[in-house]
């Protein structure tokens, strides 16, 4: 299925500004569908009198009248006549007789979508007529607001120029307040009243100055003034940013929209949602995230201190074997510190392994007894891995690089070491290959008692559940170690 922008470009809405306007409408039209108790579909003209449906939304407040997916459907002839009239004349068109051809009767109203004085598409509003009952005050208010918004769509004053976050915006059912041109509430839904009650308000909203009532309920004076200014801006015809209203014991998310339909009374629509529990969880997660990053930072500092102490001790050793053992410990501790340093700056418990290895590779020349003669380079990308996988993997790779630098090139001869990352389905395959002297003829990986290889086996097989292979390279010279980690090559979502 093509994207909405691609579908719009196929029709008349071809300029970037027209496409953006239609995208903003689709991003915000769940509000209109819920207020109108109607299905909405967006149509653009094609050649030869045909019309193409590019988007569809169903109401959350009423039964749908369009159970089928209409995106990609075409209309022409008699079915497209209301589209043609609304498009050419730039006015809403209501079909005379209900449509009885579907599973339930429906009535359609077609609204032109105008942008910068030009009609770029039409909006079909289909209302299910099967539900027949006396509407409540709430439903009448919803329909009245929906009518104003439809006229604003036709006039090009809705949606707002700034794309709204539909996931964060309060829904119609969360709480709704309608205010007049003086900023006084003329209707408040039961959920809106409940949200204000949790903020600490005891009086009635209807008839009150909503901006002043909201300002008084806000715990912080400066924040209260900002919220009140936003509501006043909506009454004046502007689209303020949604904001939190924090009371002593509750938090409410508020969004204000102007209602200034041509020929209709001015006013505004205020949507509210009680987000007390959501914000409490957000603060808890932020605190937890900051604590974890601080722990990684402190662990990194402690590991660097340990590495420095071991380095000082190594310099005082006169026995070559003891000095070499301490230098290997310094390298191992330093590589773990690099991982924790990366985690300290990350917002998630994941490690960009390529960044860590690019910092570890230059350390080899400083920590190996052979000096920088063996050049190491990375080929391919490891990507992001969970910290529980990245830490033992980096340690194992560091051990293999160290072994290659020390044992593949006798007497400090120059050579090259490659660290290769590959994907084999969902598996991550890591190759450490060198062009050195190769393995002894009687070498047996299973029987090897070298400390470095024992560490690698423990990390790869024991902690990561992977496989370790070691042998000559495909060219026949040098050595290649292959690590296969099941599932580690799967892309992170």
C-alpha positions, 0 to 999 in steps of 0.5 A, a space after each residue: 500500500 502506498 503512503 498517504 503523500 503518494 496517494 495525494 500526489 496522484 490526485 489534484 493535491 500535488 503541491 507540497 503545501 497542499 499535501 501537507 494540509 491534507 496530511 494535517 487534516 487526516 492526522 487530526 480528523 478522528 476528533 471530527 469523526 467522533 464529534 459528528 458520529 460519522 465515518 470520514 473519507 478523503 477523496 481526490 479527483 483523477 482523470 476522466 471524472 473519476 475520484 479516488 479515496 485516499 484515507 478513511 477514519 471511523 468514529 469511536 462514538 457511534 456505529 460505523 456506516 462504512 465497515 469496508 475499507 474504502 482506501 483505494 476505491 474509485 467513484 465515478 458517474 452518479 456516485 461522484 456527482 456530490 464530489 464534483 459539485 463540492 469541488 467546483 463550487 467550494 461549498 458543502 453538499 448534502 445528498 437528498 435521499 439516504 443510501 439504503 444499498 449497504 448493511 445500514 442506511 446512511 446519509 452523506 455530506 460532502 465538504 470541500 477541503 480548502 487550502 490557500 483559497 483552493 479546493 484540494 480534495 473533498 471530505 465525505 461524512 457518512 452518518 449511520 441512520 440505523 440508530 434512531 433515538 432522541 439525542 442528548 444535550 451532549 450529542 447535540 453539542 457534539 454535532 454543533 461543534 462538528 458542524 462548525 469544524 466542517 465549515 472551518 475545513 471548507 473555509 480552510 481554517 482547520 486543521 491548524 498549520 502545526 501538525 498535532 500529535 494525535 496519540 497525545 491529544 485528548 479524545 472527545 470522550 476524555 472531556 470536552 468544554 465549549 466556550 463562547 466568544 467571551 471565554 465562558 463555558 457554555 457546556 462541559 461534558 461529565 468527564 470534563 467536570 470530573 477532570 476539573 474536580 480532581 484538580 480541586 475545583 468545586 464550583 460549576 464550570 458552565 457560565 464561568 470564565 474557563 481561563 480564570 478557572 483553569 489558572 486558579 486550579 494550577 499549582 504553579 502560578 507561572 504555568 497557570 498564566 500560560 494555560 490561561 493565555 492559551 485558552 484566551 488565544 483559542 478564543 481569539 482564533 489561534 491554535 495554542 500548543 497543548 499543555 499540562 495543567 498540574 494541580 495539587 493532587 492531579 494533572 490534566 492535559 488540555 488542548 484548546 481549538 478555536 471555533 470560528 465557522 463562517 457566519 457562526 458564533 465565535 468561541 473555542 473547544 477545549 479538550 481535557 484528559 486526566 493524565 495523573 497516572 501517566 505523568 506519574 509513570 513518566 516521572 518514575 521512568 525518568 528517575 529510573 533512567 537517570 539512576 541507571 545511567 548514573 550507575 553506569 557512569 560510576 561503574 565506568 569511573 571505578 573500572 578506570 580507577 582499577 585499571 589505573 592502579 593495575 597499570 601502576 602496579 605493572 610498571 613496578 613489576 620486574 618479573 616479565 610474566 607478572 607484568 604481562 598478566 597485569 597488562 592483560 588485566 588492564 586491557 580487560 578492565 578498560 574494555 568493560 569500562 568503555 561499554 559502561 561509558 557508552 551506556 552512561 550516555 545512552 537513553 536505553 539499555 542498549 550499546 552501539 557496539 561499533 562505537 565501542 569497538 572503534 574505541 577499543 581497537 586503538 587501545 590494542 597498540 598501547 596495551 600489547 607487548 608487540 607495539 602498534 605493528 599489527 594494524 587492526 580494522 573493522 569491517 561491517 556493522 554490529 549495530 545495537 545490542 542489549 548491554 547483557 549481550 554487548 559486554 561479554 561480546 566486546 570482552 571476547 572480541 578484545 581477547 581475540 584481537 589481543 591474541 592475534 596481535 601477540 601471537 600471529 606476528 613473531 618478533 613484532 613483524 608488521 601485519 593486519 588484523 580484520 574484525 568482520 561483522 556479518 548477518 546470517 539470517 537472525 544470527 550475528 557472525 563475527 570473524 577475527 582474521 589475521 595474515 600472520 604465521 597461522 596455527 601450530 600443526 597440532 593445535 586443538 581448540 578444545 584442548 587449548 588451555 590458554 587463558 584468553 581462549 578459555 575466557 572467550 569460550 566461557 563468554 561465547 558459549 556460556 553467557 551468549 549461547 554461541 559457537 566458537 570455531 578457529 582455523 586457517 583463513 580461506 587463503 590458507 595463511 593466517 588464522 580466522 576465529 568465527 563467533 556465531 551468536 544466534 538471534 543477535 543479528 535480528 534488527 532492533 525494532 
